[in-house]
Amino acid sequence: MVTTNPFSALFGRSPFQPLLEHIVKTSECADLLAVFFDAALAHDWKKADEIRNAISQGEHEADELKTRLRMNLPNSMFLPVPRSDLLELIRVQDEIANKVKDIAGIMLGRCMSVPEPMVTPMREYLQTAIATVHQARKALYDLDDLLESGFGRNVSDLLITQIRDLHQLEHKADDLQIAVRRQLFALEADLPPVDVMFLYQIIDWIGELSDRAERVGARLQILMAR
């Protein structure tokens, strides 16, 4: 007999299925930000506008997944982990997609350029932040495997390793942020003050991508400890 249970339709085989779908969409938005950044550096604002629209669409789809989860999530007695933890996890994931959209929006709106000496370090900094998002995605998939395996030791050790790698990537992003800010400080006397102000903001927002990805790992650690 075909079931029409909305819980089954939402979660399928895994109680983490909506979270997995959401972080895939989030990481896709992050990947688009790297393409957007290259278009902005080339001053190809038509292409940048197209990519920004794609980011906005991805962020909207992530919002729909978040809303779907919130509306259909049952109480904790039907879940392997507390309902509140799942809601907090998807909230943290959603902040990543929101911040990607914010970065692309302000850079496009101001047709922002990056001083030539900062291009290479800024690109490395952004790529590291995006890598933390991908690492958070890997860790979430491992948690799903961990639940399926009944918290088998091998899968548990793998998840611990993934979260450790996530922390290391976030620490690397912090170091790169400090270096990029120092470079901008050395150049700011020769740049328009308003441009400097917005460049500092973009630097900070890129750092928030890695910070929020690390917070996904922190939430996963809490789930493991339950």
N, C-alpha and C positions, 0 to 999 in steps of 0.2 A: 504494500500500500504506500502511495506517495504521501510524504509528510508535508504539512504546511506550517510547521512550527517555526515561528520567526527566529527563535534562538538558534535552531539548527541551520536555518538559511543564512544567518549572520555569521556564525562561528564555524560551521562546517566541521571538519575533523579536529581543528585546534581551537581552544579558547583564546589563543593569541592571534588568530587569523586577521581580524580587523587592524590590530596593532602592526602586524607585519605588512599589510597592504599600505597602511599609512606611512610607515617609515620608508618603504620603497618609493612612494610618491615624494616624500620629503627629500630623499637622497637624489632623486631625479631633478628636483628644483635646484639643489646645491650644485649638481653637475652643470646645469644650464648657466649658473652664475659664472663659472669659469669661461664659458664661451662668450657670455655677455662682456666680461672683463676684457677679453681680447678684442672684441668689436669696439669697445670704448677706447682702448689704447690706439686702435687704428682710426679713430674718429669716424667710424662707419655707423652713424647714428640711425640710419634706416634699419640696418641689421640689428643693432642694439635694441631698437624699438620692437622688432619682431620677437627677439629673444625675451625681452621683458614681458611681452604679452604671453609668451609660452610659460614663463615663470608664474605670472599671475593666474593663468589657467590651472597650472599644477597646484598652486597654493589654494585655489578655490576647490579643487577636487579633494585636497587633503582636508579642508574644512568640512566638506560633505561627509567624508569618512569619519571624522571626529564626531560630527553630529549624529551620524547613524549609530556609532558605538554608544554614545551617551544615552540615546533614546531607547536602545534595545538591550543594554547590559542588565542582566538579572542581578538579584542580590547575592551576597557572598556565599550563601549556602549551596548555590549551584555552580560555584567556581572553585578552581584549585588554589586560588590566591584571593586576597581581599579585593572587593570591588573598588574601594577607594584608591588602592594602589594602581589599578589599571587606569582609572580616570586620571590620576596624577601623571602617569606615564605618557598617556596620549596628549595631555596638555603640554608637557615638556617637549615632546616630539613636534607638536604643532608650532611651538615658538620658533623652531628652526626654520620651517617654511616661511613663517611670517617675516623673519629677519632677512632671509634671502630676498624676498619681495621688496622690503624696505631699502636694502642696499642698491638693488637694480633701479628702483624708482628714483631715488635721490641722485644717483649718478647720471641717469638719463635726463631727468628734469633740468639739471644744471649743466649738461654736456661736460661732465667733469673729466679733466685730464690728469694724468699722474706725471710728476717731474721725471725726466728721463733717468736720472741716477737711481730713482726708486722703483723703476719698472720691474727689474728682475727680483729684488727682495719682496716686493708686493705680490708678485705672482707666486713665489714660493710660499709666502705667508698664507695666501688664499688657498693654494692647493693643500696645504697642511690642515687648514680649517675644514676643507671639504673631506679630507681623508678621515678626520675624526667623526664626521657624520656617517661615512661608510663603515667605520669601525663600530659605531653604535648599532648600525643595522646588523652587522655580523653577530654582535653580542646578543641581540634580541632573538635572532634565529637560533642561536645556541641555547638560549633559555627555553625556547619552545621544544627543542630536542631534549633538553634536560627533563622537562615535565613528562614528555612521552616515555622517556626511558626509566621513569620512576626515580630520578635523581641518581642515576648510575655514576660511578666514580669517574670514569673516563670523560664523560660529557661534562660533569661538574668541573673537572680540572681544566677542560678546554674553555669553558665559560669564564673561569677565573683568569685564565691567560688573556682572553679577549678583552676583558675589562681592564686588566693591567696595561695592555697595549693601548687601550683607549686613553688611560690616564697619561701615558708617556707622550702620546700625540698631542694631547691638550697642553702638556708642559712645554713641548717643542713650540707649539703655536704661541704660547705666552712669551717664550724667549724671542721668537721672531717678531712679535708685536713690539717688544722693547726696542729691538734693533731698528725697526722701521720708524718708530716714533723718534728715535734719536736722529735718524737720517733727515726726517722732516724738520726737526728742530734746527739742524744745521743749515737747512735750505730756506727756512721760512722768511728770513729777512729779505730775500729776493723774490718772494711770491706775494700776490695780492692777499691781504689779511683774511678776506672772506673765504677765498679758496683754501687757505691753510686751515681755517676753522672746520670746513666741511671735510677736508682730507683726514683730519684727526677723528672726526665722527665716523667716517668709513672704516678707518683703522680699528676703532673701538667696536664697531658693529661686526666686522669680520671676526674679531676676538670672541664676540658673543656667540657666534656659530659654534666654535669649538667648546666654549663653556657649556652651552646647552646640550651639545652632544655628550659631553662628559656627564652631565646631570642625568641623561638617559642611563648611562652605566651605573650611576649611583642608585637610581631607582631599581635597577635590576639586582644590585647587591642587596637591597632591602627585601626584594621578593625572595631571593635565595635564603635569607635569614629567617623568613617566616616559619 
